[in-house]
């Protein structure tokens, strides 16, 4: 922190918070004391959408307004990030190598909800409407019969495009929870209705407790 202040004060410092729950996060920040920083990097691990929202509410209640989520690009976490970035935080970003890893295993991410589809040679697939530049010239059946390296290259580009596209679209539909919920439910034909319903239930509670000093504790009691 001292070196940053001396040599690159214009660079923002995001602290990695390796905590599994809000109790551990509270312990971390108490030990941190008055240390100055610009934002927080938060691993999502196997946290459910509701657990992630609780952790983000904890950070919001502490006045932290810049968040980077580590190692995630799931549809649900993108939805959460888009809504909170537009309405409650100054910055929410995320990173992931999913686009590349899925491509290596022959997985095509559905452009509507990022559901992975395993491609198999000579298998017929229903037509998928995708706006990425690569899908304009290749259908899934033809793709499965390409050489492995060509197929992986195609999939990596397609997967990256659709993840980024979902991020942009989710953010543009995040002016309200109802708008974002409608946008999401149109895209989750093969996802758990219960899971997406729980996500928006928790986002509604985030709005209620966002400006409560210990709002994250009130939220945690409901789960």
Buried (B, 14 or more C-beta within 10 A) or exposed (E): EEEBEEEEEEEEBBBEBEBEEBEEBBEBBEEEEEEEBBBBBBBBEEBBBBBBBBBBBBBBBBEBBBBBBBBBBBBBBBBBBBBBBBBBBEEBBBEBEBBEEBBEEBBBBBBBBBBBBEBEEEEEBEEEEBEBEBBEEBEBEEBBEBEEEEBBBBBBBBBBBBBBBBBEBBBEBBEEBEEBBEBBBEBBEEBEEEEBEBBBBBBEBBBEBBEEEEBBBBBBEEE
